[in-house]
């Protein structure tokens, strides 16, 4: 009986220790290996082309002064659009539109005073007949003043139109020069030895060669 009991205890202890605790196991995962794909070597002409392109001069976009001038002549502001100076377009349109508006308003005033002046000379009623102090002299001066202001407005508008063309042409012509690192126009301090002031603020034009 004792032998059976001893054999049973021995088998029980062996079975207990033979059990595997899942928490005591080490889990090995099949992780992908890090790999760097080898770059495919280029051909000799491709390598030479890349080196030449890297060391070559920077390509600068050029604009045709002739096209810019023609565009601005056809429509003010169109040359500035061609030169990609979009912020100048509202300025050009505002200046030209203001000049045209003033010229039209003064032309209408001139026609009013002119019709009244002619009617006053012929002894006919007009829109200013019931206003005291209005005679042919006053109407004549009013029409002359309106005509003069209209002519001034037309002249100034024409000048703005010409300046719009000149600006587009010069801007297109100097576009490449403004991006030349050897040519720069920058603020500078100017020392004037012939003045009471030792230094002045100004602009310096630098050209390196």
Protein Blocks (a to p, Z undefined) as FASTA:
>chain_A
ZZmmmmmmmmmmmmmmmpccfklpccddddddddddddddddfklmmmmmmmmmmccddd
dddfklmmmmmmmpghjlmmmnopaklmmmmmmmmmmmmmmmmmmmmmmmmmmmmmmmmm
nopacfklmpghiafklmmmmmmmmmmmmmmmmmmmmmmmmmmmmmmmmmmmmmmmmmpm
kbccdddddddfkbfbfbdcdddddddZZ
